[in-house]
């Protein structure tokens, strides 16, 4: 609501279902959540992960909190007995 009051047009997308970022974004906000519960589906959405990384590398503004920040990381480790799941790779950790 505050972003909209400031004049932002919010364009929803789903990291689980959207194959690509919406076109012509000025910024990207990825809220909290539980990526560890959806790690396989997030890893499987490589086209969106690549879009997010490209958007960030091109200088796009990216704001993320909690689970969104985890989604921007290199990988999520669910347990020592499982392989890590690939995430967006925007952050160096």
N, C-alpha and C positions, 0 to 999 in steps of 0.2 A: 504494500500500500504506500509506504513512504517513497519508494522509487517512482511509482506512478504519480504521486503528488508532486514529485520533482520534475515530472515531464517525461519519464521513461516509458517506452512502450515495451511491455513484457511479452515475449514470444516463448511459449512453453515448448519443451522438448523432453524426451525421455531417454536417459542413458541406457535403459533396458530395451527400448523398442525403436527409437529413431535411428535409422541407418546413417544419417548425416546431420550436422548442425543446420539450423535454418540459415538461409542466405542473408547477406548484408547485415551482420550483427555489428554493433558498436562495442559490445561488452558481453561477458558471459558470467553468469552467476550459477554456481552449483552448490545447492544447499546440503544440509546434513542428511544423514540416512545411515544405512547399515550395509555398506558395500561388501562386507564379509559374508553376508547372507545371500548375496547375488553375484558373487565373484565369478562364477563360471559364465553367467550370462553377460556380465560386463566384459570379461575377457573375450568372449565370442563376438562382441560388437566392435570388431577392429576398425571398421570404416569410421565409426563415430569417434573412437579413441584417436585415430589418426587425424581427423578433422580438428579435434580439440588441441592436439599437440601442434598442428600447423597454425591454427589460429593464434595460439600463444607465442610461437616462434616468430610470427609475423608482427608481433607487437600488440596483439589484441589484449584488451583488459580482461583479466580473469580474477574473479573473486570466488573463493570457496571456503566452506566451513565444515568442520568435523568430517563426516563421511565423504563430502565433496572433496576435501583436501586429500583424503586417502585415495580417492579415485584419480587424482592428479599425480600420484606417486608413480614410481617405476613398477612396483609389484606389491601385492598383498600376500602376506604369509599367513595361512590359516592355522597350520599346525606344523610341528617339526616332522610329521610323518607324511605330509602332502607336499606336492610341488607348489611353488608360489604361482599366483595368477598374475598375468600381465595386466597392467593398468595403462594410463595415458602416457606416462613417461615425461610429463612436463616438469616435475620437480626432481632434484638430484637424489632423492632417497626413495 
